[in-house]
Amino acid sequence: GGGGGTPAVPHLGIAVDEGDVLPGALRIVRQLRPAWDPATVKTKLFTDGITNKLVACYRDEAMGDALLVRVYGRRTELLVDRETELRNFQVLRAHGCAPALYCAFQNGLCYQFLPGVALGPEHVRDPHLFRLVAREMARVHSIHANGSLPRPILWQKLHQYLSLVKTELSPKVSNPSLPQDVPSPAVLQQELTWMQDTLSQLGSPVVLCHNDLLCKNIIYDSTRERVRFIDYEYTGYNYQAFDIGNHFNEFAGVKEVDYDLYPSKEMQLQWLHSYLQAYKELTQGHPGDTQVSEEELEILYVQVNKFSLASHFLWACWGLIQDKYSTIDFNFLR
């Protein structure tokens, strides 16, 4: 179990075949919902994810009773610390920011389905929706900054991913498929050293971050007029400006990437204003009377757009590793 009185999550000794997830998913549902008649259980496979396989099991057409079974992608333990993910899931749940977690199994998790629409690049530009996203991010960022100063996860992750790129994709392993425009490990190492020197001096606060806020990880529930974030594999303490810069990069999309969609300065300032207002209310405890100065906005704007570089670097290394191991049909190299 996690600290702070979070209940222990049941662990089932079931491994689900990543190549054929339905039989294993239904075994898990039989354990968790013994009263359900297996003949009435419907399934829906989600195909958006590029890290894991995801299937919903439900009886009610509206999917109000759905369980989501998420099967970890092949060799993703190289990229994701599963113990930490479980702990962060429970922390977010305790603060009303995550769905209920029903169980862990040998190679995945099962949790509550959140009703709503997974956003796309066209939604995150909508001022009404992006204000909800900014405020929800502020909610996550204001969790548990209780006196201790946690270390940002960023540098350890970047060094870990880069060393995987070096060992797994070195010339000794011979990978002639890598295009010529992928920089050499030595150049990447220099860039990382430069980034660490530059970005760690910008003074961005270290907060609890989602670290992977792509559009599809944001669920909009129009009946409750709120958004929730899903998928906490990369969640951890990190620089505030990284989480925001990473989200702004995601405006460009995943399958079809278009950086003309990166938010303009004007749009960013509106987004950051909503964010700072909510963040100050939540951390300084004065709802309604928090003022956001031009200077604060400009400082955060600069930090965010510099930290977006670290986001590009992280997912580039991640893509090289996924290209080697993942069984998901996606052109990681491109």
N, C-alpha and C positions, 0 to 999 in steps of 0.2 A: 504493500500500500504506500501511498504518498504521505508526506508530512501534513501537518495542519488538519488532522482528522479526516482526510479523504479516505473513503473505504477502499479496501484492497480490491483489485480487479480480478475476477476469476480467470484462471489460465486453463485452457482446454488442451489436452495432448493430441491435437489434431493438426496434421499438415495438409494443406490444400494444394493440389497439383496446379502449378501456375499455368500449364498448357491447357487445362480443362477444369475451370474453377467451379462450375455448377455443382457437381456431386459433393465436393468438400464443403461448399457453402451450405448446401441443404443439410449435411450432417451437423453442422454448427447450429443451424436453426432448430433442428430436432432436439438438440441439447438445451437450447435457451428457451424454446417455446414448445414444450412437450405436448401442450394441449392442442396445438395446431394439427389439423389433418393434413398430412403431407400432400394429398391429392389436390388440396385447395391452394397450395402455396404457388404464387406466381414469381417469376424472376425477371429482372431487367439488367442487362449488362451495360455499363457505362464505358464509353470508349474515348473520353476526352483526356484521361490521365496519361502522362508520359513517364511516370515513375512506377506505378502499381496497377494491378488489375482490380476492378471494383464492380461488385454486383449487389443489387437490391433484392431482398426477398420479402414478400408482403402478401396479404390476403385481400385487403381492402383497396379497391380500385384507386381511391384518392391517395394511396400510399401513406396514410396517416399512421399505420402500424409497422411501417417498413423497417427492417434491419439492413444496415449496409455492411457487407463483408468485404474487407480490403485485403488483398493478397500482395505482399511485398514483392517488388520486381527482383529479377535475378541479380545477385551480387550487390544489391543496394545497401547491404550492411557496410560496404566500403564507404558509402556516402552519408549514411544516416545512422545515428546512435539510437537504437530502438528503446533502450531503457530511459533515456532522456526524453524521448518523444512521449512515452507513456506518462512520465511524471508531469510534463508540461500540459498534456491533455487534461490531466486531473486538476491541475492548478487553474487552467482556463475554465474548466467545467465549474469549479467551486466559485468562480467569479461571474458565472452566468454568460460566459463568452463561447462556450462549446457545447455540443450535444452530449447526451448521456453515453457513457462507454460501457458496453455490456460484457465484453470479454476480450482477452488476448488469446491467440492460439499460436502454434509453433511458427508460422510464417505470416502472421497478420493480425488484424484487429477487427472487432465487430462493434458497431456503434449505431446510435439513433440517426434516422434520416431527418434532415432539416427541410421542412417544406419551403418552396420558393424557387426562384429562377437563378441559375448560375450566370453571372454577368459575362458580357462580351466586351470587346474594345469600344463598341458604340455606346454601351451603358456607362462605363467609368468616366466618360467625358460629359455626361449629363449633370448639370450643376446640382439638381435635386439629389441625385444618387451619390455624386462624389462628396457632397457634404456629409451624407450618412456614413460613407466609407471613412472619411477623415475623422469623424467623431468616434467611430468604432475602433479605429486604430489608436486613437488617444486613450480609449478605455483599456485596451490591452497594454499600452505603454505605461499606464498608471498603476498596474498591478504590482504589489509587493516591492515597492522601492523602499523596503523597511530598514533604512539606516545602513545596511551593509552596502558596499560598493562592489557589485559583481564585475567580473572581467568580461570584456566583449568577446564573443565567440569567433569574431570575424577572422582574426589573424591565424588562429589555430586551424580553422576550416580551410583558409586559403593555402596555408603551408601543407596541410594534409592532402588537399586535392592536387596541388602542384607536384607533390612528391609521388602521388599515384600516377600522374601523367608521366613523370620521368621514369618510374620503374616499370609501369605496365606498358608504356608506349615507346620505350627507348629503342634506338636502332638495333640493339641486341635482340629485341623481341621481333625486329624487322617488321615495319608497318609501311610498306610502300604506298598504301592507299591514302596516307595523309597528304592533303594538297600542299603545294609549295608555299601558300600564303599563311600556313600555320607557323607562328614564330618558333624558333628553337627554344628548348628548355632553358638555355642560358639567358636568352632575351626575356623570357617570361619571369625568370628569377630576378633579373634587374628591375623589371616593372613592378614586381611585388615589393621589393625592397623600397623602391621609390614611393609606392602607394602607402606603405606602412609608415614611412617617415613623414609623409605629407599629411595624410588623413588623420593620423592619431593626434596631430597637433591642432586640429580644428575646434576642439572643445565640444564636440557633440555628446550629449548625455548618454549614458548607458542605461537602457531600459529593457523590459521584456518585449522582444520583437517576434513577429510572425516569420519574417525573413524569406517568404516565398509567396508574396501576395499578388499572384497572377489573377486575371479576371475570373477564371473559372473557380478559384478558391474563395470567391465572395458570393454568398447566397442572399438574394434580396427577397424578403417576405413582405409582400405589398399589404397583406391584411394587418400586419403589426407595424408596418412602416419602419422596418429596421433591417440592417444587414448583419450577417454573421460571417465569420471567417472559418473555413474548414482546412483540414490537412496541416498537421503540426509537426511534420517530420524535421523541419529545419528551425523550428521555434527555439529561441534561447535568448539570453541576454546579449544585446548588441547595441551598436550606435543607433540612436534614434534616426539620424539622417540616412543611414543605410536602408532601413525598412521603407522609408518614404521614397528614396531614390530608386530602389528596386521596384517599387510599385509603379513609379512613373515610367520606368523602362518597359513595364508590362503593358502600357497603353498601346505599344506597337504590335501586340498580338504574339501568337506562338507558332501556329502552322504557317500562316502567311504573315511575314513580318514587314511592317512598314513604319520606319522611323519618322515619317512625316507626321505620324499620329502622336509622337512624343509631345506632352503638353507644353503649350506656349508659356512664356513667363507670366502673362496675365492670368491664365488658367491656374498655373501653379500657385500664384499669390492668393487667389481666392480659396484654393484647396488648403493651403498652409494657414490661412487666416482661420478657417473653420477648425482645423486641427489644433492650432495653438490656443484658441479660445476654450475648446473642450479640455485640452490637456491641462491648462492652468486651473480651470474650474475643478477638475478632478484631483489635482495634486496640491492646490493651495486652498481648496475648500471654500471658495466664495462664489457660489453659483450666481450668474447674472451680472456680476459687476467686474468681470475680468476684462481689462483693456489689453489689446495687442498693439504694440508700438510698431511704427514703420521700420525701426532699426532691428527689432527682434525678427520681423518678417524677412528682412533682407539677409540677416545672418543665417537664418535657417535655409533660405533659398540657395545661398552659396554653398552651404554644407551639403545639402541634398544633391545638388548637381555635381559636386565633386565625388560624393560617395556613390553616385550612380556608376562611376568608373569601376569601383570594386565589385559592384553587382555584375557588370559585363564580364569581368575577369573570372569571377566565381563560376558563373554558369557556362562560360567557355570551357574551363577545365572540366566541369561536370559533364558537359556534352561530349568531350573527348573520351571520358571514362564510360559514359552510357553507350557511346557508339560501339565500344568494344564488347560490352556485356549484355546490354538490354535485349530482351526478346520482343519488346514492343515495336510495332510497325511505325517507326518515325525516323526521319532522316536527321539524326542528332548531329552529324558532322556538318551538314549544311547550316 
